[in-house]
Amino acid sequence: MRKPDETETWLGIQKIGRPLVVAGTVLGVGLGGFFDGIVLHQLLQWHNMVSSYPDPSVANDFRLNVVADGLFHTMAYVFTILGVSLLLRAWRLSFVPASRRTLFGSVILGWGIFNVVEGIVDHQLLGIHHVWPAGPGPVLLWDAAFLLWGLLFIGGGYAIVRGDAAVTPTPQREQAGQEQTS
């Protein structure tokens, strides 16, 4: 991979930070999945993967729910391993900044993406489970809170990345880029 020009940007950051942001985001998707599966499915036992499936014979089938949770954890594992692999690859590129802040923000961003995608697909579109169907208040409230959490993580993670001087375009770099295109 060639070193991007210092004036090149990607999603509002210097393009040199892209490999680190992509790695952190993929890692965050995996870690978000693990948190959901371990904390919400196993420790708190708020739901299982198909515990709200419309057919009660599926929703109440413990063995099927355990297998579905296992497949869910497998996908979280795949995203985590892929994120770590991308991170190792990014660290080998000499031009990628070794920024813990950008990595942390990217992981939070990826976790938020996981929550939003999982919340829309599994909770709303497929209806195979909800955050806490037996909890206090309406089911939709818990599902909406999960989506809001995801959106806050996306915005917060992006803000952390954008606030890192290692990847934020400076006015001098932006001006130099505009002069080159003129």
VMD Tcl script that draws the C-alpha trace (Angstrom):
set ca {
  {0.00 0.00 0.00}
  {1.41 3.36 -0.98}
  {1.62 6.20 1.50}
  {-1.27 8.60 0.90}
  {-0.48 12.25 0.26}
  {-0.70 14.30 3.47}
  {-3.54 16.33 1.97}
  {-5.71 13.31 1.13}
  {-8.66 12.81 3.44}
  {-11.12 9.99 4.09}
  {-14.32 10.58 6.06}
  {-12.90 13.81 7.46}
  {-9.56 12.44 8.64}
  {-6.16 12.17 7.02}
  {-6.06 9.14 4.77}
  {-2.92 7.92 6.56}
  {-5.18 6.98 9.47}
  {-7.57 4.88 7.39}
  {-5.93 1.46 8.02}
  {-6.01 2.07 11.79}
  {-9.62 3.30 11.74}
  {-10.80 0.36 9.63}
  {-9.00 -2.13 11.90}
  {-10.41 -0.53 15.04}
  {-13.92 -0.39 13.62}
  {-13.93 -4.07 12.63}
  {-12.47 -4.96 16.05}
  {-15.20 -2.87 17.68}
  {-17.92 -4.76 15.81}
  {-16.51 -8.01 17.19}
  {-16.11 -6.72 20.74}
  {-19.60 -5.22 20.66}
  {-20.92 -8.62 19.66}
  {-19.03 -10.30 22.47}
  {-20.34 -7.79 25.02}
  {-23.92 -8.33 23.82}
  {-23.57 -12.11 23.81}
  {-21.74 -12.46 27.10}
  {-23.46 -9.76 29.16}
  {-27.02 -9.63 27.76}
  {-27.39 -13.27 26.65}
  {-25.40 -15.17 29.28}
  {-24.85 -13.13 32.44}
  {-28.07 -11.10 32.61}
  {-30.07 -13.65 30.56}
  {-32.29 -10.91 29.13}
  {-32.67 -12.76 25.84}
  {-31.22 -15.37 23.52}
  {-30.69 -15.10 19.80}
  {-34.12 -16.38 18.72}
  {-36.02 -15.99 22.00}
  {-38.69 -13.72 20.46}
  {-39.21 -15.70 17.27}
  {-42.95 -15.65 16.43}
  {-43.25 -19.46 16.53}
  {-43.25 -20.49 20.23}
  {-41.77 -23.88 19.40}
  {-38.65 -22.04 18.16}
  {-38.61 -19.27 20.78}
  {-38.88 -21.75 23.66}
  {-36.45 -24.33 22.28}
  {-33.50 -23.96 24.66}
  {-31.17 -26.13 22.59}
  {-31.90 -24.14 19.43}
  {-31.33 -20.86 21.28}
  {-27.97 -22.09 22.61}
  {-26.90 -23.12 19.09}
  {-28.06 -19.76 17.68}
  {-26.13 -17.95 20.42}
  {-23.09 -20.06 19.54}
  {-23.34 -19.05 15.89}
  {-23.69 -15.42 17.00}
  {-20.53 -15.75 19.14}
  {-18.74 -17.35 16.19}
  {-19.46 -14.26 14.08}
  {-18.25 -12.00 16.92}
  {-15.09 -14.11 17.06}
  {-14.57 -13.81 13.28}
  {-14.93 -10.00 13.41}
  {-12.55 -9.81 16.39}
  {-9.88 -11.94 14.69}
  {-10.29 -9.97 11.45}
  {-9.96 -6.69 13.39}
  {-6.80 -7.88 15.14}
  {-5.36 -9.05 11.80}
  {-6.12 -5.68 10.19}
  {-4.57 -3.94 13.20}
  {-1.36 -5.94 12.88}
  {-1.29 -5.12 9.17}
  {-1.86 -1.41 9.87}
  {0.97 -1.33 12.42}
  {3.36 -2.68 9.77}
  {2.70 0.33 7.54}
  {5.27 2.96 8.51}
  {3.02 5.90 7.61}
  {0.10 4.85 9.85}
  {0.17 6.84 13.09}
  {0.59 4.73 16.24}
  {-2.33 6.44 17.93}
  {-4.10 4.81 20.86}
  {-6.73 7.54 20.75}
  {-7.64 6.83 17.12}
  {-7.72 3.09 17.83}
  {-9.92 3.57 20.92}
  {-12.31 5.88 19.08}
  {-12.52 3.45 16.17}
  {-13.32 0.52 18.46}
  {-16.13 2.56 20.08}
  {-17.35 3.50 16.58}
  {-17.40 -0.18 15.54}
  {-19.25 -1.18 18.70}
  {-21.86 1.45 17.90}
  {-22.19 0.13 14.35}
  {-22.75 -3.35 15.78}
  {-25.51 -2.08 18.09}
  {-27.31 -0.16 15.35}
  {-27.14 -2.95 12.76}
  {-28.07 -5.67 15.27}
  {-30.80 -3.50 16.75}
  {-32.38 -2.75 13.40}
  {-31.99 -6.20 11.82}
  {-32.59 -8.58 14.75}
  {-34.87 -6.49 16.96}
  {-36.96 -4.62 14.39}
  {-36.82 -6.24 10.93}
  {-36.59 -9.93 11.87}
  {-38.05 -9.66 15.37}
  {-36.08 -12.74 16.48}
  {-35.24 -11.20 19.85}
  {-35.56 -7.97 21.78}
  {-33.26 -6.40 24.35}
  {-35.27 -7.16 27.49}
  {-38.78 -8.45 26.79}
  {-39.42 -9.27 30.47}
  {-37.99 -5.98 31.72}
  {-39.89 -3.04 33.15}
  {-41.60 -0.89 30.55}
  {-42.41 -1.54 26.92}
  {-40.19 -3.80 24.81}
  {-39.85 -1.03 22.23}
  {-38.36 1.28 24.87}
  {-35.49 -1.15 25.54}
  {-34.94 -1.68 21.81}
  {-34.90 2.10 21.23}
  {-32.44 2.59 24.11}
  {-30.14 -0.03 22.53}
  {-30.28 1.84 19.20}
  {-29.63 5.17 20.95}
  {-26.64 3.63 22.74}
  {-25.32 2.54 19.34}
  {-25.81 5.99 17.81}
  {-24.06 7.63 20.78}
  {-21.13 5.22 20.38}
  {-20.92 5.98 16.65}
  {-20.93 9.73 17.25}
  {-18.65 9.53 20.28}
  {-16.18 7.19 18.60}
  {-16.01 9.40 15.50}
  {-15.53 12.50 17.69}
  {-12.64 10.80 19.51}
  {-10.99 9.92 16.19}
  {-11.58 13.42 14.75}
  {-10.17 14.98 17.92}
  {-6.86 13.16 17.51}
  {-4.20 15.43 16.04}
  {-2.46 12.37 14.58}
  {-5.22 11.95 11.96}
  {-7.07 15.28 11.87}
  {-6.38 17.42 8.81}
  {-4.76 20.71 9.78}
  {-5.65 23.99 8.02}
  {-2.17 24.06 6.46}
  {-2.64 20.57 5.00}
  {-6.14 21.40 3.73}
  {-4.89 24.64 2.17}
  {-1.98 22.83 0.50}
  {-4.41 20.28 -0.91}
  {-6.66 23.02 -2.32}
  {-3.67 24.76 -3.92}
  {-2.60 21.50 -5.59}
  {-6.04 20.98 -7.11}
  {-6.28 24.57 -8.41}
}
mol new
graphics top color blue
foreach p $ca { graphics top sphere $p radius 0.5 }
foreach p [lrange $ca 0 end-1] q [lrange $ca 1 end] { graphics top cylinder $p $q radius 0.2 }
display resetview
